[in-house]
């Protein structure tokens, strides 16, 4: 799903779009409550990743 996110003009990353979750769920037959949990878990991991990237950008800023 790395390539299923948008990037801002400044190079920042946005959260993974729901359509990417939906496509993945359809491909691998993840439905119902399992899909809801999948989205929740991957979104939580993605949120942490975005926080990590923001912290790294702050450290690299002059």
C-alpha positions as CSV (number, residue, x, y, z in Angstrom):
1,X,0.0,0.0,0.0
2,X,3.0,2.2,0.0
3,X,2.1,3.7,-3.4
4,X,-1.6,4.1,-2.4
5,X,-1.2,7.3,-0.7
6,X,-1.0,10.9,-1.9
7,X,1.9,13.2,-1.4
8,X,1.7,16.9,-0.8
9,X,3.6,19.5,-2.9
10,X,6.0,19.8,0.0
11,X,6.8,16.1,-0.1
12,X,4.6,15.1,2.9
13,X,2.6,11.9,2.9
14,X,-1.1,11.7,3.5
15,X,-2.9,8.7,5.1
16,X,-3.6,5.6,2.9
17,X,-6.8,6.2,1.1
18,X,-9.9,4.1,1.8
19,X,-10.1,3.0,-1.8
20,X,-6.7,1.2,-1.3
21,X,-8.1,-0.7,1.7
22,X,-11.2,-1.5,-0.2
23,X,-9.3,-2.9,-3.2
24,X,-7.1,-5.0,-0.9
25,X,-10.0,-6.3,1.0
26,X,-11.8,-7.3,-2.3
27,X,-8.7,-9.0,-3.7
28,X,-8.1,-11.0,-0.5
29,X,-11.8,-11.6,0.4
30,X,-11.6,-9.6,3.6
31,X,-15.2,-8.7,4.4
32,X,-17.5,-7.6,7.2
33,X,-16.1,-7.3,10.7
34,X,-12.7,-8.6,9.5
35,X,-12.5,-5.8,7.0
36,X,-13.4,-3.2,9.7
37,X,-10.6,-4.6,11.9
38,X,-8.2,-4.7,9.0
39,X,-8.8,-1.0,8.3
40,X,-8.6,-0.1,12.0
41,X,-5.3,-2.0,12.5
42,X,-3.6,-0.8,9.3
43,X,-4.8,2.8,9.8
44,X,-3.3,2.7,13.4
45,X,0.1,1.5,12.0
46,X,-0.1,4.1,9.2
47,X,-0.9,6.9,11.7
48,X,2.3,5.9,13.7
49,X,4.3,5.9,10.5
50,X,3.1,9.4,9.6
51,X,4.0,10.6,13.1
52,X,7.4,9.1,12.7
53,X,8.0,10.8,9.4
54,X,6.9,14.2,10.8
55,X,9.3,13.8,13.7
56,X,12.1,13.0,11.2
57,X,11.3,16.0,9.1
58,X,11.4,18.3,12.2
59,X,14.8,16.9,13.2
60,X,16.2,17.5,9.7
61,X,14.8,21.0,9.5
62,X,17.4,23.8,9.9
